[in-house]
Amino acid sequence: MSEPVLLRQDSLGVATLTLNAPHNLNALSDAMLAALSAQIASLQADTAIRVVVLRAMGKAFCAGHDLREMQAGRAAPDAGAAYFKSLFDRCTAVMLGLQALPQIVIAQVQGTAAAAGCQLVASCDLAIAAADARFGVNGVNIGLFCSTPMVALTRKIPRALALEMLTTGSFIDAPRARDAGLINRIAAPDRLETEAQAFAATIAGKLGLALRIGKSAFYTQADLPVADAYAYAGGVMVENALARDTNEGMAAFVEKRKPDWS
């Protein structure tokens, strides 16, 4: 039997998901989308996991959609629009699912993140990339404008840069991606794995309840007018402050000891 296209390993509150299809540059094939959807569903109910690291095998993080599958789907009898709608709906569900997870999701990027692969990075909460990584929404180069990747990208980086990338098909390097806000950190290629896991461990060491409440609140308030955002966030802080483990955390800080979180 061939290896699974997606691997998972759990350790100390961190789930590491590995795109495991280097033969096609970890493209978002039907099998890959199905595997990601299954893991997202599993993680939704996994209270032991506080952080998810999304990484990939091989020289590229993700090349986007599988063009061979797309051509085959288009050519299949009675396919056409129905096939493409299903494909993009399933991809959208994965991207939204990552944001909806209660855990913080960190993309660990090496090589190229192209088209829907760049969308995958933008859909994660945080990202760390190798110094030689590249990012692009280059579908326009083959006549397919990256309209769905555009949704995640324009919510992560300045619109002028997003439109430049979308219309020229050009790639940006890791330093420019960090400056634009697409990624958070850059690591030497031979240090990427170590630094990504250290990044995850730092977050995983925080109170899981606070992370779950905070991630949900972060995305909700971002779409509200400022006064509404403050009203909403105030209610969230009340809920958080009343939690037993939050009280324990405050007491531990005052008493200069480690918190005894349940």
KANOR-V366761 format. One line per field, one symbol per residue. ss: DSSP state (h for helix, s for strand, l for the rest). phi: phi as a letter, one per 40 degrees, with the letter a starting at -180 (. if undefined). psi: psi as a letter, one per 20 degrees, with the letter a starting at -180 (. if undefined). A space follows every 10 residues. Layout:
ss: ???
phi: ???
psi: ???
This chain:
ss: lllllsssss sllssssssl lhhhlllslh hhhhhhhhhh hhhhllllll ssssssllll lsllslhhhh hhhhhlllll hhhhhhhhhh hhhhhhhhhh lllssssssl lssslhhhhh hhhllsssss lllsssllhh hhllllhhhh hhhlllllhh hhhhhhhhll lsshhhhhhh llllssslhh hhhhhhhhhh hhhhlllhhh hhhhhhhhhh hhlllhhhhh hhhhhhhhhh hllhhhhhhh hhhhllllll ll
phi: .ccccbbbbb afgbbbbbcb bccbffcccd cccccccccc cccdbccccb bbbbbacgcb cacgcccccc ccccccdfcf cccccccccc cdcccccccc dcccbbcbbb gbbbfcccdc cccccbabbc cbcbbabcdd cbgbccccdd cccccbbdcc cdccccccgc cbccdccccc gcbcbbbddc bdccccccdc cdcccccddc cccccccdcc cccbddcccc ccccccccdc cccdccdccc cccccfaccb cc
psi: qqqqipqppp pljppopopl mhhkkkqmrg hggggggghg gghhjniiph qppoaqqaiq gpjbqohghg gghhiqpkec hhghggghgh gghgghhghi qiqppppopq cpoqdihhhg ghiqgrqpqq hjqqpqmjhh hjjnpmgghh gggijhrqhg gghgghhhjq qqrgghhghi jhrhqpqqhi iggghghggg hgghirphgg gggggghghg hhjqqgghgg gghghghggg hiqghgghgg ghghjlrqqm q.
